[in-house]
Amino acid sequence: MFRLDLRRLILWICSLSVVLVLAGGLHASYLVQRDLLLHNALEVNRAYASKLAITTDLFLADLRRYLAYSADALTDMESQPELMAVETQRQQAQLGHFNSSMVVSPTGKVIAVSSANPNLLGLQLASEASQQAIRTQQPAISEPYQANNGRWLILYSHPIFSRDYRYLGYIAGSLYLHEDNVLDRLLDKHFYRDDSYLYVMDRNGVLIYHPNRRLLGQKAPDNESSAAARRGETGERRYTDAQGNDILAGYAPVPSTGWSIIAERPVTSTLQPLADLLIATARNTLPLLLLSIATIWVLSGWIVRPLGELASIARRMQDPDSADSLRGVRSWYFEAAELKRALLIGLAPIHHKIRDLRRESTTDTLTGLLNRRGLDEAMALLQAEGSPVAVLAVDVDRFKSINDRFGHTAGDRALQALAAVMSEGSRAGDTLARAGGEEFVMLMPGASLRSAAAAAERLRHRTATQQMPDAIASRITISVGVARFPDHGATLEAVCQRADQALYHAKNHGRDAVCAADDTAPEGVRRVTPDA
């Protein structure tokens, strides 16, 4: 089962924290900048609409002055009819503000026209704009209307009076909507290179100007900004149009005409730079994020290394060198140092317990010598070293009769006495073991066959002359078989078998004797005499 290690856990937690902090920072920055952009866009639209409304109002005031000047110049047009042609031509050629200029009689007949539209001369005008100019005899700007030729236009007129204040008609200039003239250039040219646009409506909500020419003469969209603009308000609003688009609008009135100018910009266009900025910020932050993750990985390795070493040592605390390994761990921070200290405190009793258990598992409880398991371990170590080893196989003669005559307790004491004799007569590096029952083994590293046979004879003699425990009336004797590694076998196990053969030869030929393996002897065994 896969388990996440501490180093990767630290990496994931720290990386997640870094990403969350970065995402939170970007999100907070996005919210602040979004609100700022929306506020600024609304304010810019309001300011732009107000500025354009003022500019349009000033332009229309100039047109009024131009027409007033021309009307004064035509006071004597009855006596000097040529003045009408001169003045209409001057309006068209010199000023160039109108698409056409004309002089209209009190009956609505065109009596003079600029050269740009000669076909209008003599035409009887029946439009509401013309009738209003004649009826009111006041300077006026008409509502947008569609002429006979299908063009949408606005008529700007000024009355003409004689010197004796008789009404002689009016002089007018026409402005074709969405065709080349000063008003169109004023409304059509703005400095935004995005989806911003503006439209103009008259006091009745009819579109005078719109980027989509097909909407001219139609009612302006019914929304909060257009309604507020028609009330003569100046301001800004955010609203959703009929198509579901989120719109930022600024609006302002043109006081002299009752027109309203509305500047609009979609929210998506306003916020697009912010989205691009966030992407660029995230892209520029990515190298730092990767560097942070790499740094976290390295630092987490330094943090985890002492804990990993301590965990590895804890898994093998039974090893004799675990304490030294534990002391070598560099626990450079508090928690690791405390864990190391706790392990060291707990390690000593564990090792003592392990040593006791190991000793108990390899020691014969009756004699205090090694048991069969301890003997096997000792043989394995000596075998691995490959040095010569002499093996003595010892067996108590007629041990069953001792148990039968004196009891098992007496037999146990006899075995203990023999173990004591063997221990007294052994060297410091020799290994003594009780192989089982009344059988014993002595391993003598580095000993020659001759010296081992002599040691076996001394052991036999001391045992035969040893004062036995009180419960045993007679003395005990032993038989000993001797062999040597590697002279008598390729393995210690094979040499032990040769020593057993020599032992049983001694038991079968009178007991209380020492026999040694000898490849030159007829039976492979020779008896060791006391003087040998």
C-alpha positions as CSV (number, residue, x, y, z in Angstrom):
1,M,0.0,0.0,0.0
2,F,1.4,3.4,-1.1
3,R,2.0,5.8,1.7
4,L,3.0,9.4,1.3
5,D,6.4,10.1,2.9
6,L,7.1,13.2,5.0
7,R,9.2,14.9,2.4
8,R,6.6,14.7,-0.3
9,L,3.9,15.7,2.3
10,I,5.9,18.8,3.2
11,L,6.3,19.5,-0.5
12,W,2.6,19.2,-1.2
13,I,1.6,21.2,1.8
14,C,4.1,24.0,1.1
15,S,3.4,24.0,-2.7
16,L,-0.4,24.1,-2.0
17,S,0.2,27.0,0.4
18,V,2.3,28.9,-2.1
19,V,-0.3,28.3,-4.9
20,L,-3.2,29.3,-2.6
21,V,-1.4,32.5,-1.5
22,L,-0.5,33.3,-5.1
23,A,-4.0,32.6,-6.3
24,G,-5.5,34.6,-3.4
25,G,-3.2,37.5,-4.2
26,L,-4.0,37.4,-7.9
27,H,-7.7,37.2,-7.1
28,A,-7.6,40.1,-4.7
29,S,-5.6,42.1,-7.2
30,Y,-8.1,41.2,-9.9
31,L,-11.0,42.4,-7.8
32,V,-9.4,45.7,-6.9
33,Q,-8.2,46.4,-10.4
34,R,-11.6,45.3,-11.8
35,D,-13.5,47.7,-9.7
36,L,-11.0,50.5,-10.5
37,L,-11.2,49.8,-14.2
38,L,-15.0,49.8,-14.1
39,H,-15.1,53.0,-12.1
40,N,-12.6,54.7,-14.4
41,A,-14.4,53.5,-17.5
42,L,-17.7,54.9,-16.3
43,E,-16.1,58.2,-15.3
44,V,-14.3,58.4,-18.7
45,N,-17.5,57.7,-20.6
46,R,-19.3,60.4,-18.6
47,A,-16.5,62.9,-19.1
48,Y,-16.3,62.0,-22.8
49,A,-20.1,62.4,-23.3
50,S,-20.0,65.7,-21.4
51,K,-17.1,67.0,-23.4
52,L,-18.7,66.0,-26.7
53,A,-22.0,67.5,-25.7
54,I,-20.3,70.9,-24.9
55,T,-18.4,70.7,-28.2
56,T,-21.6,70.0,-30.1
57,D,-23.5,72.8,-28.4
58,L,-20.7,75.2,-29.2
59,F,-20.7,74.0,-32.8
60,L,-24.5,74.5,-33.1
61,A,-24.2,78.0,-31.6
62,D,-21.6,78.8,-34.3
63,L,-24.1,77.6,-36.9
64,R,-26.7,79.8,-35.4
65,R,-24.4,82.8,-35.6
66,Y,-23.5,82.1,-39.2
67,L,-27.1,81.9,-40.2
68,A,-27.9,85.0,-38.2
69,Y,-25.2,86.9,-40.0
70,S,-26.5,85.7,-43.4
71,A,-30.0,86.6,-42.4
72,D,-28.9,90.2,-41.6
73,A,-27.1,90.3,-45.0
74,L,-30.3,89.4,-46.8
75,T,-32.4,92.2,-45.3
76,D,-32.4,94.0,-48.7
77,M,-32.9,90.8,-50.8
78,E,-36.2,92.1,-52.2
79,S,-34.4,95.0,-53.9
80,Q,-31.2,93.0,-54.5
81,P,-32.2,89.4,-55.4
82,E,-28.7,88.6,-56.3
83,L,-27.8,88.7,-52.6
84,M,-29.6,85.4,-52.0
85,A,-27.4,83.5,-54.5
86,V,-24.3,85.1,-53.2
87,E,-25.1,84.3,-49.5
88,T,-26.2,80.7,-50.1
89,Q,-23.0,80.1,-52.1
90,R,-20.9,81.7,-49.4
91,Q,-22.4,79.5,-46.8
92,Q,-21.6,76.5,-48.9
93,A,-18.2,77.4,-50.2
94,Q,-16.7,79.5,-47.5
95,L,-17.9,77.8,-44.3
96,G,-18.6,74.3,-45.6
97,H,-20.6,73.4,-42.5
98,F,-23.8,72.4,-44.3
99,N,-24.5,69.9,-47.0
100,S,-26.7,72.4,-48.7
101,S,-27.9,76.0,-48.1
102,M,-31.1,77.6,-49.4
103,V,-33.4,80.6,-49.0
104,V,-37.1,79.8,-48.6
105,S,-39.9,82.3,-49.1
106,P,-42.8,82.8,-46.6
107,T,-44.8,80.4,-48.7
108,G,-42.3,77.6,-48.4
109,K,-40.8,77.9,-51.9
110,V,-37.1,77.6,-52.4
111,I,-36.0,80.9,-54.1
112,A,-32.2,80.5,-53.8
113,V,-30.0,77.4,-53.4
114,S,-26.3,76.7,-53.3
115,S,-24.7,75.2,-56.3
116,A,-24.3,71.8,-54.6
117,N,-28.1,71.2,-54.9
118,P,-29.4,73.2,-57.9
119,N,-32.4,70.8,-58.3
120,L,-34.0,72.2,-55.2
121,L,-34.5,75.6,-56.8
122,G,-38.3,76.4,-57.1
123,L,-39.2,73.3,-55.0
124,Q,-42.2,73.8,-52.7
125,L,-41.2,72.5,-49.2
126,A,-44.0,70.8,-47.3
127,S,-41.9,69.3,-44.5
128,E,-42.8,69.9,-40.9
129,A,-39.4,71.4,-40.4
130,S,-40.1,74.1,-43.1
131,Q,-43.6,74.7,-41.8
132,Q,-42.3,75.1,-38.3
133,A,-39.7,77.6,-39.4
134,I,-42.4,79.7,-41.2
135,R,-44.9,79.4,-38.5
136,T,-42.6,80.3,-35.6
137,Q,-40.4,82.9,-37.5
138,Q,-37.7,82.0,-34.9
139,P,-34.3,80.4,-35.2
140,A,-34.8,76.7,-35.0
141,I,-33.2,73.3,-35.5
142,S,-35.6,70.6,-36.7
143,E,-36.1,67.1,-35.5
144,P,-34.5,64.6,-37.8
145,Y,-36.7,63.7,-40.8
146,Q,-36.5,61.9,-44.0
147,A,-36.4,64.0,-47.2
148,N,-38.0,63.0,-50.5
149,N,-34.7,61.6,-51.7
150,G,-34.6,59.2,-48.7
151,R,-31.9,61.0,-46.8
152,W,-32.2,61.6,-43.1
153,L,-31.4,65.2,-42.3
154,I,-31.6,68.1,-39.8
155,L,-32.6,71.6,-41.0
156,Y,-31.1,74.6,-39.2
157,S,-33.0,77.8,-40.0
158,H,-33.0,81.5,-39.2
159,P,-35.7,84.0,-40.2
160,I,-35.1,86.9,-42.6
161,F,-36.7,90.2,-41.9
162,S,-36.7,93.4,-44.0
163,R,-35.6,96.7,-42.6
164,D,-39.2,97.5,-41.8
165,Y,-39.5,94.1,-40.0
166,R,-41.5,92.3,-42.6
167,Y,-41.0,88.6,-42.7
168,L,-39.2,87.7,-45.9
169,G,-38.8,83.9,-45.3
170,Y,-35.8,82.1,-43.8
171,I,-32.3,81.0,-44.7
172,A,-31.5,77.4,-43.9
173,G,-28.7,74.9,-43.9
174,S,-29.2,71.1,-44.0
175,L,-27.1,68.6,-42.2
176,Y,-27.4,65.1,-43.7
177,L,-27.1,62.5,-41.0
178,H,-24.1,60.1,-41.4
179,E,-22.8,61.9,-44.4
180,D,-19.8,64.0,-44.7
181,N,-20.2,67.2,-42.8
182,V,-18.8,68.9,-39.7
183,L,-21.4,67.4,-37.4
184,D,-20.8,63.8,-38.6
185,R,-17.0,64.2,-38.3
186,L,-17.4,65.6,-34.8
187,L,-19.5,62.6,-33.7
188,D,-17.8,59.9,-35.7
189,K,-14.2,60.5,-34.8
190,H,-13.1,59.5,-31.3
191,F,-9.9,58.3,-29.8
192,Y,-10.9,54.9,-28.5
193,R,-9.5,51.8,-30.3
194,D,-11.9,49.3,-28.8
195,D,-15.5,48.4,-28.8
196,S,-16.6,51.8,-27.4
197,Y,-19.2,53.7,-29.4
198,L,-21.6,56.6,-28.9
199,Y,-25.0,57.6,-30.2
200,V,-27.1,60.8,-30.2
201,M,-30.8,61.1,-29.8
202,D,-33.1,64.1,-29.9
203,R,-35.5,65.2,-27.2
204,N,-38.1,62.5,-28.4
205,G,-35.6,59.7,-28.2
206,V,-35.1,59.4,-32.0
207,L,-31.6,58.5,-33.0
208,I,-29.8,61.3,-34.8
209,Y,-26.4,59.6,-34.9
210,H,-25.5,55.9,-34.4
211,P,-22.6,53.8,-35.7
212,N,-25.2,51.6,-37.4
213,R,-26.7,53.9,-40.0
214,R,-29.7,51.6,-40.4
215,L,-30.9,52.7,-37.0
216,L,-31.1,56.4,-37.9
217,G,-34.6,57.8,-37.3
218,Q,-35.6,54.9,-35.1
219,K,-36.2,55.1,-31.4
220,A,-33.2,54.8,-29.2
221,P,-32.8,51.7,-27.0
222,D,-35.0,51.9,-23.9
223,N,-32.6,51.5,-21.0
224,E,-31.6,53.3,-17.9
225,S,-28.9,55.5,-19.4
226,S,-31.1,56.7,-22.3
227,A,-34.0,57.4,-19.9
228,A,-31.7,59.4,-17.6
229,A,-30.3,61.3,-20.6
230,R,-33.7,62.2,-21.9
231,R,-34.4,63.7,-18.5
232,G,-31.5,66.0,-19.0
233,E,-29.2,64.3,-16.5
234,T,-25.4,64.0,-16.8
235,G,-23.9,60.9,-15.3
236,E,-22.9,57.3,-15.7
237,R,-24.6,53.9,-15.3
238,R,-23.9,50.2,-15.7
239,Y,-26.8,48.2,-17.2
240,T,-27.6,45.1,-19.2
241,D,-28.9,45.7,-22.7
242,A,-31.7,43.7,-24.5
243,Q,-29.1,41.3,-25.8
244,G,-27.7,40.5,-22.3
245,N,-24.5,42.5,-22.8
246,D,-23.1,44.2,-19.7
247,I,-22.7,47.9,-20.7
248,L,-20.9,50.9,-19.1
249,A,-22.6,54.1,-20.2
250,G,-21.9,57.8,-19.7
251,Y,-24.4,60.4,-20.9
252,A,-24.8,64.2,-21.1
253,P,-27.4,66.6,-22.7
254,V,-26.8,69.2,-25.4
255,P,-28.7,72.1,-23.7
256,S,-29.5,74.2,-26.8
257,T,-31.2,71.4,-28.7
258,G,-32.5,68.9,-26.1
259,W,-30.3,66.2,-27.7
260,S,-28.5,63.6,-25.6
261,I,-25.1,62.1,-26.2
262,I,-24.5,58.6,-24.8
263,A,-21.0,57.0,-24.8
264,E,-21.0,53.2,-24.2
265,R,-18.5,50.5,-23.7
266,P,-19.0,46.8,-23.1
267,V,-17.7,45.5,-19.8
268,T,-15.9,42.6,-21.6
269,S,-13.8,45.2,-23.5
270,T,-13.1,47.1,-20.4
271,L,-11.9,44.1,-18.5
272,Q,-10.0,42.4,-21.3
273,P,-6.7,44.2,-20.5
274,L,-7.1,43.0,-16.9
275,A,-7.4,39.4,-18.0
276,D,-4.3,39.8,-20.2
277,L,-2.5,41.3,-17.3
278,L,-3.4,38.4,-15.0
279,I,-2.2,35.9,-17.6
280,A,1.1,37.8,-18.0
281,T,1.5,38.0,-14.2
282,A,0.9,34.3,-13.8
283,R,3.3,33.5,-16.6
284,N,6.0,35.8,-15.1
285,T,5.4,34.3,-11.6
286,L,5.7,30.7,-12.8
287,P,9.6,30.6,-12.8
288,L,9.5,31.9,-9.2
289,L,6.9,29.3,-8.3
290,L,9.1,26.5,-9.7
291,L,12.1,27.9,-7.9
292,S,10.1,28.0,-4.7
293,I,9.0,24.3,-5.1
294,A,12.6,23.3,-5.8
295,T,13.8,25.2,-2.7
296,I,11.0,23.5,-0.6
297,W,12.1,20.1,-1.9
298,V,15.7,20.7,-0.9
299,L,14.8,22.2,2.5
300,S,12.4,19.4,3.2
301,G,15.2,16.9,2.5
302,W,17.2,18.5,5.2
303,I,14.3,18.4,7.6
304,V,13.4,14.8,6.8
305,R,16.9,13.3,6.7
306,P,17.4,13.0,10.5
307,L,13.9,11.5,10.9
308,G,14.5,9.0,8.1
309,E,17.8,8.0,9.6
310,L,16.2,7.6,13.0
311,A,13.4,5.5,11.6
312,S,15.9,3.3,9.8
313,I,17.8,2.7,13.0
314,A,14.6,2.1,14.9
315,R,13.8,-0.8,12.5
316,R,17.0,-2.5,13.4
317,M,17.5,-1.6,17.0
318,Q,18.5,-5.2,17.7
319,D,21.7,-4.7,15.8
320,P,24.8,-4.3,18.1
321,D,25.9,-1.2,16.2
322,S,22.6,0.6,16.3
323,A,23.6,2.8,19.3
324,D,26.7,4.0,17.4
325,S,24.6,4.6,14.3
326,L,22.1,6.5,16.4
327,R,24.8,8.8,17.9
328,G,26.0,9.6,14.4
329,V,22.6,11.1,13.3
330,R,22.8,14.9,12.9
331,S,19.6,16.0,14.7
332,W,19.9,19.7,14.1
333,Y,16.4,20.7,15.2
334,F,14.6,20.3,18.5
335,E,12.1,17.5,17.6
336,A,14.7,15.3,15.9
337,A,17.1,15.8,18.9
338,E,14.4,14.9,21.3
339,L,13.5,11.8,19.3
340,K,17.2,10.8,19.1
341,R,17.6,11.3,22.9
342,A,14.5,9.2,23.6
343,L,15.7,6.4,21.3
344,L,19.2,6.4,23.0
345,I,17.5,6.2,26.4
346,G,15.3,3.3,25.3
347,L,18.1,1.5,23.4
348,A,20.3,0.4,26.4
349,P,17.6,-1.7,28.1
350,I,16.6,-3.1,24.8
351,H,20.1,-4.2,24.0
352,H,20.5,-5.7,27.5
353,K,17.3,-7.6,27.0
354,I,18.3,-8.7,23.6
355,R,21.7,-9.9,24.9
356,D,20.0,-11.7,27.7
357,L,17.5,-13.4,25.3
358,R,20.3,-14.3,22.9
359,R,22.4,-15.7,25.7
360,E,19.4,-17.7,27.0
361,S,18.7,-19.0,23.5
362,T,22.3,-20.1,23.0
363,T,23.1,-21.3,26.5
364,D,22.5,-24.6,28.1
365,T,20.7,-23.8,31.4
366,L,22.1,-26.9,33.2
367,T,25.8,-26.5,32.6
368,G,26.1,-22.8,31.5
369,L,27.9,-23.9,28.3
370,L,26.6,-23.2,24.8
371,N,23.6,-25.3,23.7
372,R,23.2,-26.8,20.2
373,R,22.1,-23.5,18.7
374,G,25.0,-21.7,20.2
375,L,27.4,-24.4,18.9
376,D,26.0,-24.0,15.4
377,E,26.5,-20.3,15.4
378,A,30.1,-20.6,16.7
379,M,30.9,-23.2,14.1
380,A,29.4,-20.9,11.4
381,L,31.7,-18.1,12.5
382,L,34.8,-20.3,12.6
383,Q,33.9,-21.8,9.2
384,A,33.6,-18.3,7.7
385,E,37.1,-17.4,9.1
386,G,38.6,-20.6,7.5
387,S,41.3,-21.0,10.2
388,P,42.3,-24.5,11.5
389,V,40.1,-25.8,14.3
390,A,40.4,-28.9,16.4
391,V,37.2,-30.5,17.5
392,L,36.8,-32.6,20.7
393,A,33.6,-34.8,21.0
394,V,33.1,-35.8,24.6
395,D,30.6,-38.3,26.0
396,V,30.0,-39.5,29.6
397,D,30.5,-43.3,29.9
398,R,27.5,-45.3,31.2
399,F,25.6,-42.1,32.0
400,K,22.3,-44.0,32.0
401,S,23.4,-46.2,34.9
402,I,24.2,-43.1,36.9
403,N,20.7,-41.9,36.4
404,D,19.3,-45.3,37.2
405,R,21.3,-45.8,40.3
406,F,21.4,-42.3,41.8
407,G,18.6,-40.5,40.1
408,H,18.4,-37.7,37.5
409,T,19.4,-35.0,40.0
410,A,22.7,-36.9,40.5
411,G,23.1,-37.2,36.8
412,D,22.6,-33.5,36.4
413,R,25.2,-32.8,39.0
414,A,27.6,-35.1,37.2
415,L,27.1,-33.2,34.0
416,Q,27.7,-29.9,35.8
417,A,30.9,-31.2,37.3
418,L,32.1,-32.3,33.9
419,A,31.3,-28.8,32.4
420,A,33.3,-27.3,35.3
421,V,36.3,-29.6,34.5
422,M,36.1,-28.7,30.8
423,S,36.0,-25.0,31.5
424,E,39.0,-25.2,33.9
425,G,41.0,-27.1,31.3
426,S,40.1,-24.9,28.2
427,R,41.9,-22.0,26.7
428,A,40.5,-18.5,26.5
429,G,39.5,-18.8,22.9
430,D,38.0,-22.2,23.1
431,T,34.3,-22.9,22.6
432,L,32.5,-25.3,25.0
433,A,29.1,-26.6,24.3
434,R,26.7,-29.3,25.5
435,A,25.5,-30.9,22.2
436,G,22.7,-32.9,23.9
437,G,22.2,-35.3,26.8
438,E,25.6,-36.4,28.1
439,E,27.5,-35.3,24.9
440,F,29.8,-32.3,24.9
441,V,31.9,-30.5,22.2
442,M,35.0,-28.4,22.5
443,L,36.2,-26.3,19.6
444,M,39.9,-25.3,19.8
445,P,40.8,-22.7,17.1
446,G,44.4,-22.9,15.8
447,A,45.2,-26.1,17.8
448,S,47.1,-28.9,16.1
449,L,45.8,-32.4,16.2
450,R,48.6,-33.4,18.6
451,S,47.9,-30.6,21.1
452,A,44.2,-31.2,20.8
453,A,44.7,-34.9,21.6
454,A,46.9,-34.0,24.5
455,A,44.2,-31.6,25.8
456,A,41.6,-34.4,25.4
457,E,43.8,-36.8,27.4
458,R,44.2,-34.3,30.2
459,L,40.5,-33.7,30.3
460,R,39.9,-37.5,30.4
461,H,42.4,-37.9,33.2
462,R,41.1,-35.0,35.3
463,T,37.5,-36.3,34.9
464,A,38.5,-39.8,36.0
465,T,40.2,-38.4,39.1
466,Q,37.7,-35.7,39.9
467,Q,35.9,-35.9,43.2
468,M,32.2,-36.2,42.2
469,P,29.2,-34.8,44.2
470,D,28.2,-36.6,47.4
471,A,25.3,-38.3,45.8
472,I,27.5,-40.2,43.4
473,A,29.4,-43.0,45.1
474,S,31.7,-43.9,42.2
475,R,33.7,-41.9,39.8
476,I,32.7,-41.1,36.2
477,T,34.7,-41.5,33.1
478,I,34.5,-40.0,29.7
479,S,35.4,-41.0,26.1
480,V,36.7,-38.4,23.7
481,G,37.0,-38.3,19.9
482,V,39.4,-35.8,18.3
483,A,39.5,-34.4,14.7
484,R,40.8,-31.3,13.0
485,F,39.6,-28.9,10.3
486,P,40.5,-28.9,7.5
487,D,42.6,-32.0,7.8
488,H,39.7,-34.3,8.3
489,G,36.9,-32.6,6.4
490,A,36.1,-29.7,4.1
491,T,33.6,-28.3,6.6
492,L,33.4,-28.2,10.3
493,E,30.2,-30.3,10.2
494,A,32.1,-33.0,8.4
495,V,35.0,-32.7,11.0
496,C,32.5,-33.1,13.8
497,Q,31.3,-36.3,12.3
498,R,34.9,-37.6,12.2
499,A,35.3,-36.6,15.8
500,D,32.0,-38.5,16.6
501,Q,33.4,-41.6,14.8
502,A,36.6,-41.4,16.9
503,L,34.4,-41.0,20.0
504,Y,32.3,-44.1,19.3
505,H,35.5,-46.1,18.5
506,A,36.7,-45.2,22.0
507,K,33.4,-46.2,23.6
508,N,33.4,-49.5,21.6
509,H,37.0,-50.3,22.7
510,G,36.8,-50.1,26.4
511,R,35.6,-46.5,27.1
512,D,37.6,-44.1,29.3
513,A,39.8,-43.4,26.3
514,V,40.8,-40.8,23.7
515,C,40.8,-41.6,20.0
516,A,41.8,-39.3,17.2
517,A,41.0,-39.4,13.5
518,D,43.9,-40.7,11.5
519,D,43.6,-41.2,7.8
520,T,46.6,-43.5,7.8
521,A,45.2,-45.9,10.4
522,P,43.3,-49.0,9.1
523,E,40.0,-47.9,10.6
524,G,40.7,-44.2,10.2
525,V,41.0,-43.8,14.0
526,R,43.9,-44.3,16.4
527,R,43.9,-44.5,20.2
528,V,45.7,-41.7,22.0
529,T,47.9,-43.1,24.8
530,P,48.6,-41.0,27.9
531,D,52.3,-40.6,26.9
532,A,51.5,-39.8,23.2
